[in-house]
Amino acid sequence: MCCRAIIASLMLLFSSCPLSAADDGPNFVFILVDDFGYMDIGANNPGTFYETPNIDRLAGEGVLFTQGYAANPVCSPTRYSIMTGKYPSRVDATNFFSGARSGKFLPATLNNRMPLSDVTIAEQLRDNGYRTFFLGKWHLGPTPEFWPEHQGFDVNIGGHVRGLPKSYFSPYSNPRLSDGPKVEHLTHRLADEAIKLIEESEDEKFLLYLSFYTVHTPLQAPKPLVQKYREKAAWLTEQPEFGPEEQVWETDAERKVRIRQSHPTYAAMVESLDQNVGRILDTLEELELADDTVVVLFSDNGGLSTSEGSPTSNLPLRGGKGWVYEGGIREPMIIKWPDAERSNPVCDVPVISVDFYPTILDLAGIDAPSEMVLDGVSLVPLLKGEKLPERDLFWHYPHYSNQGGFPGGAIRRGDYKLIERYEDGRTHLYNTRDDVSETTDIAADHPELVNDLRNRLHQWYKEVDAKFLRAKDGGEDPWSPDQ
C-alpha cells in the first residue's frame, strides 16, 4: 500500500473514533467560598465596605446571577448538592455534618457523610478524561474513606474532616496540607497550590475545585490588610451618616444582627480572597487558557451576621447563615463561560446549587446516565441569553441553627417565597421582588397562593423523603406535614 493510501486509512480510522469530553470540553475552575455573603462583593453591592476588584472583574467577564441560591443555609448540605446535583434531603444530609443542636424538639435524623454510592461531578469528569483536583475545605465525611480522593479527585490538598481551619497561619494541623513558613496565610497557600496544578495541566483538561476555608471563622488575616481596614473603619466613624454596627432584631427571641459592614479583620479576609482569585484568573490568562476555561464563583451559605461575632452585614437581605431567609441562602454567583452571550451579563432568574452539576456536564458534552437522579437543570440556556421553563425551588432545614435560625422549609415560585416553620407549621409569604428584606408577610392576603405553595412543598417533601423534628422523651409531638 502506498504512503498516500496508508495516510488516508489512518485519517479515516481516527475520524471514526468519537472524541472524549476531555478532547473538546472546556476546563473547569470552581471557586467555592465559605460563609461569603451576597452583599460582600462590589458586583452585588457597590457600597460594600470590602474591596473585591478581581471578583468584580470576573463578574464583568461572565454572567452575574443576582438570584443564585444555596440549597441549604449551612455548609455541608450545599456542598453535597454541588457534588451530586441532588437536594441534600434525599440522603438526610440536611445540616453541617456535626450539627446536632436541639431546641424545643429534637432535630431530624442527620446523615453526616456523602454516600460513596453517589456519583460526584468529579467522578463524571474523571471518567471522561479530565484530571480532577480538590483543594481546601471538604466537610463531607467524618473519616478518611469519605475524603475527596475516594470521591473522584485525583489530587486532594487540604480536604479532610474539619469544617474550619485550626488556624489561617501555618502550622495548619491539616493531614492533607503540609505546613509552610509561619507567616504563610492559608488562603494564599491554597492559591499557590492551585496555580501549580494549573501550570502542570496546561496541556490536559482539568477540573480544579478550589474550596477556600475563608471567610469562615476563626477571623484571621495578614496584619497589613487588617490595619488598612482599621483605618478605613475609623474614617467611616467620622462621617455624620455613620450608624450603629448592630441592632436588636426581634425573631423568636432577641438576637443582635450586624447592620453595617465595618469589621477590619473580616474585610482583610475578603481582600485576601479577592487577591488570590485574581492570581488564578491571571494565571489562566498568562497560560492562554482563559478562553478554554469555565470559571465559577459561589458561596455555600449566606454571610455570618447573627452570631459568632457577626462579622458582616447582609442587609437589605434578612437573616444570614443558618436562616432560610434570603440572607442565609442567596449567594454571590458568577459563571464565566467564554461562549456565553455577553449581551446578557446579568441574570435575575432564580437558580440553585443543584444546577451546577447538570450545567457542568452540559458544558463538557457529557450525558448523565439515564438512571441518575438529578434535581437541577442545566443553566446553559441562561448563559446563552435564552430562557428556562418556570420551576419551583425548595429548601428543607429541620434543625436548630447555632446562628439562631429556626427549623423550617421554603419554596420559591416566581417572585413568591413561602416559608414554613417546623415547630408549629406556621407559614409566611413574601414577594421577593417587591420585598427582598422579607419584612411584609402577605400570607393573609393570598390564601389560595399559600395553599398552592404549601401543597407543592409538601409534595416535594414526599419526593425526597424529607425528615422532620422529633419529640423529646415524654414531650409533646412536633408539627408534621401530614397533619
N, C-alpha and C positions, 0 to 999 in steps of 0.2 A: 504494500500500500504506500502511495506517495505521501510525502510530508503534508501536502495540502489536504489530502483526504483524512490523514490522522488528525490534523488540527480541527477539521470540520467535525469529525466524530466526537472529539473531546468537547468542542463547543456545544454540540447537541446534548451530550451527556450532562454537562454541568447546567445547561439551561433547563433540563428536565427535572433537576433537583430543586425542590422548593427551598427558599431562603428561610433560615430560622429567624425568630423575632430579634435575636441579638445581631443579625446581619443588617437589618434595616430599621429596627426600632431605635428610639432615642435613648440616651442615658437619663437617669433619674437621680436628682438630689432632693431628698425630702428633709426639710429642716423643721423639727418639732421643738417648740419652746415650752418650758414647764411654767404653768401659772401666769402666762402672759395675757394681760388684759386687752380687750378690744380697743380701748381708748389710749393704750400705751404707745401707739405708733402715729407718726405725723400724718400718714396717708388717711387714717380714720379720724384724727383729731389734730387739726392744725395748731390748736392752742396747747398741745401737750407740754408738760414740763420737761419731758425727756427729749433726747436728740437721736433721731433714727434716720439719718440721711441715706444709708445704704439699703435699709428695708424699704424706705420710700422710693428709692431708685428702682428696686425690684418691682414694686407696685406699678411704677410708671412704665416698666418694660413688659409687664404681664397683665393679668386680669385681676383686679381687686374685687373680692366678693364681700359686699357690705352686710350680707346676712348669711355668713358661714357659721354653722353651729357644730359644737362638740356633741357627741351622742350622750354625754353624761356630764354632770357638773364637777366631777373629780377625775383623777388621772387614769388609773388602771383601766376602767371600763372604756374610756375614749381610746386609749392605746390599743385595746383589744379590737375595737371597731375599725380602726385604721388597718390593722394587720389582717383582719379577716373579712371585712366588708359586711359584717353582721352586727345587729344590735346585741349588746352585751347581755341583755336579759335572756337571750336564748340559752346561755350556759350559766346563768346566775352570777355573772361577774359584774355585779352592779355597784360595787364600792371599791375604793382603793384597797389593795389586797392585804391590808392588815386592819381594816376598819370594822370594829365590832361594837361600837358605842351603842348603848341602849338609852331609851328615854322613858316616856310613859309606857311604851311597849318594847318588846324585843325587836331588833331589826330582822329583815328577811334573811334566810339562809344565804351565806356568801360562799361562792366558789373562788378560791384565791389563786387560780392559775389558768393560763390559756391552755386548753387541752392540746396535747400533741397530735390528736387526730384532726385538728383544724389545719387547713392548708393555707399558710400565710402568703402574703403578696411576695415575700422574699422567695418562698419555695416555688411559686409560679414563675417568677423571673429566672431564678437559677436553673430550673428545669428547661428553660428556653434559651439557655446560652449566656445569661448575664452573670457577671461576678457580683456578689452581694456583700455589702459591708454595713455593720451596725456599730454606732459609736454613741456612748452616753448612757442616759437613764433608760432602763428596761422596765422593771417593776411589773412583770407579767408572769412571775413564777417564783415560788419560795425556795427552790433548791436547784442545783446546777443542771439537772436533766431538763429543766424548763427554760434555760437561758438561750440567748439568740443563736448560738452555734448549733442548737438542736431544733431550731425553728426556721431554718432556711438560709442562715447567714454564713458565708464562708469565713468572715472575719468578725470578731467581737472585741471591741475595745471599750471597756468600761461598763458593759451591761451585765448586771448581776441582780441580786435580790433587793437591795436597798432602794427605797424610793426617793431618798435625798442624800446628798453627799455629807460625809462627816465633816469635811472642810473643803472650801473652794481653793485652798492653797495646799500645795504638797507639804507633807505626805497625805495622800488621799485615802489610805486604808481601803483600797479597791482591788479585789482579786483579779480583775480583768484590765487593770491600768497600772503600769509601773509608776513609781514616784519620780518626780523631777526635782529641779532646784527649788529651794524653799520659797523663792519669790514667784515661782510659776503659778499662774492663775488657771483654774480648771477649764474655763470657757476657751481661753486662748490655746491651751494644750489640745483640747478636742479638735479645734480648728486646724492646728498643726497636723494632727494625725489624719484628718480628713483630706487636707491638701496633699499629703504624701500618697495617700491611696489614689487620689485623682491623677496625680503625676505618674504613678506606676501603671495606671489603667487607660492612658490616653489612646491606646490602640485597641481597646476592648470595650464592649458595652458593660455598663455597670449600674447598679442601684446603690447609692450611698444614702443611708438613713441616719441622719445626724440628729440625735435626740439630746439637745442640751439640757443639763441639770438646771441651769439658770432659767428663770429668775426665782426659783424656789428658795425657801429658807434653807440654811442659815444665810442671812443677808451679809455678804462679804464681797468686797470689790477692791481693785487696786487703789491705793491711798491717793495718788494724784487725781484720779477721777472723782473719788468721794469728796476731796477738798474742792474741786471745781463746782460740784453741785451744792456744797455747803454755802459757798459764796453766792451762788445763783439764788438759793433759797433765802439767804439773808437779804439780798437785794429785793426780793419779792415782798418781804415783810414790811419794807418801807413804802410800798405802794398803797394808796388810800383804799383801793378796792379789795385789798387782801383780807380774807375772812378766816374763820377757824378751820383747823385741819379736820376736825371730826365733829359729828353731831350725834345726839341720841336718836336712834332710829327705832320706832315702835314696830316690833314684829310680834311674835308670840310672847316675847319678853324683851325688856330693854336691851339694846345692843348698839354699841358705837360703830359707826361706819365712817371711813375716811371720805371726805367730800372734796379734798384738794390734793393734787399731786405735788408733793414737795419733799419726799423722803430722799436725802442725798445718797445713801448707800444703794437704795433700790434704783435710783436714776443712774448711778455709776454702773450697776449691773446691766441695765438696759443698754447703755452706751457700749460697754464691753461686748455684749451680744452683737450689737449692730456693727461694730468694727470687724468682728470676726465673720459675720455674714458677708461683709464687703470683701474680706480677704478671699473667701471662697468664690464669690462672683468674679473677682479679678483673676483668680487662677483659671477659671473656665475661659475667660476672655484671652488670657495670655497663651493658653494651650490650644486656642481656636476650637474649643468645644462648646462654646456658648450657643451656637446655632444648632447644635445637635443634642441639647440637654434640656429636659423639663425640670424646672426648679419649683418646689412647693414650699411655702412657709405657713405654719399653722400652730395653734396652741392647744393643749389638752383640756383646758378648762379656763374659766374666767379669772380675772385678776383677784388677788387676795386683798379684800377691802374690809372684812368684818371680823378678823381675828389675827392672832399671831403677829401683832404689831400693826396690822392693817397698812401695809406699806404703799398701796396705790389706791387710786380712786377710779371707779368705772362710770361715774356719772356722765351723762344722764341715765345710763343703764342702771336698773335696780339690782341690788344684791351683788354677789361676787362668787368666787369659788365656793362650792358646796350648796348653792341655791339654784333652783330651777327657774328663777327669774333670768331675764336677759343677761344681766351682769355675770351670771355663772356659766352660761352656755354659748353666748355669742362671741366669736373669736376673731382675731386677726387672721385673714386667709387670703393668700396670694398664690396664683398658679401662673408661672411663666412658661409658655409653650411657644417656641419660635414660629409655629404655623398658626398661632391664634389670630383671630380677627381683631386687628388693632383699632378699628373704628369703634369698638365697644370695650374700652379698657376698664369700665366699672360695671359690675353685675349685681343687681339687687334682688335676684331670685333666691329664695331660701334654699340652702343646700346643707348637707350634714356629713359628718366624718365617715359614715359608711359608704359614701360616694367615692372616696379616694381609690379604693380597690378596683371597682369596675372601670374607673377613669384611666388608671394606670394600665390595666390590661388592654383597654381600647387603644390607647396611645401606642402601646408596644405591639399591637397587632396580634394579641393572644386571645383565643377564645376560652372562656371559662368552661370547665366540664359541665355537661348538661345537668348532672345530678347535684351540682353545688348550689347551696342556698346563699344568695346574695341579696341583702336588703337594700343596698344602694343602687344608684343608676350612674351611668357614665355622664360626666359633665362636658364631654367633648362638644356636644351641640352648643352649649353656652359659650365655650371657648371660641366657637366659630361665629358667634353672634346670632345663633338660632335660638329656638325656644324649647323648653321641656314641657311635657304634659303636667298639669297640676297634680300634686300628690300631697299626702299627709306626712308630716314629720312627727316623731314620737320621742318621749323621754320617760324613764322609769327609774326612780331613785328611792327605794324602800328602806332608807337608812337615816340615822340621825347624824348630820354633819357636825364635825368638830368646829366648823366655821359658823354654826348657828342655824344652818338650813334645815328645813322640816322635811320629813318623808313625803314624797309626792311624785306625781306624774304630770305630763303635759302633752298636748297635741297642738301642732301648728298647721292651720289650713288657710291658705291665702294670707290675708292680713290679720286673721284672728288666732288667738292663742288661749286655750283653756288649760287652767291649772287645777289639779285635783289633789286634795290633801288626804293622806292615807290614814291618819288617826281617826278622822270622823267623816270623810267623804265629801266635805265641802268643796265647792267649785268656784272658780273665779274666771271671768272672761275679760280679755283685753284686746284692743285693736292696736297691734304693734306698730302700725304705720303712723297712726294719729297720736299714739300714747306709748312711745318707746320706753318711758320710765315706768310703765305699768302701775300707775297711781290711781286710775279710774276704773273700777270694776263695773262692767256694763252687763253682767250676767242677768240681772233682774229685767233689763230692757230687751233681752233677746232669749227668751226661754226655749224657743224651738231650736235655735242655733246651739244653745248649751246642750240640749238633749241629743241633737245630732252628733256633736263633737264628743260628748261623753260616750255615746254608743260606739262610735268609731274607735275611741281609745280603749274601751273595754273589749271590743273585738280583737284589737291588736294584742292586748294582754293575753288573750287565749292563744293567738297565733304563735307567740314567743314563749308561752308557758311561764308567764311572769309570776314571781313570788312576792308575798306581801308581809306586813308586820305580823308578829306572833304575840300571843298573850303571855304575860309573866305568870309564874306559878301562883295559882289562886287569884289572879287578877281578872279584870274584865276582858272580853274579847275585843280586838280592834275591828275597825270597819273592814269590809271585804267588797270587792266589785261585784260579787254575786248577790249582795243584799238587795 
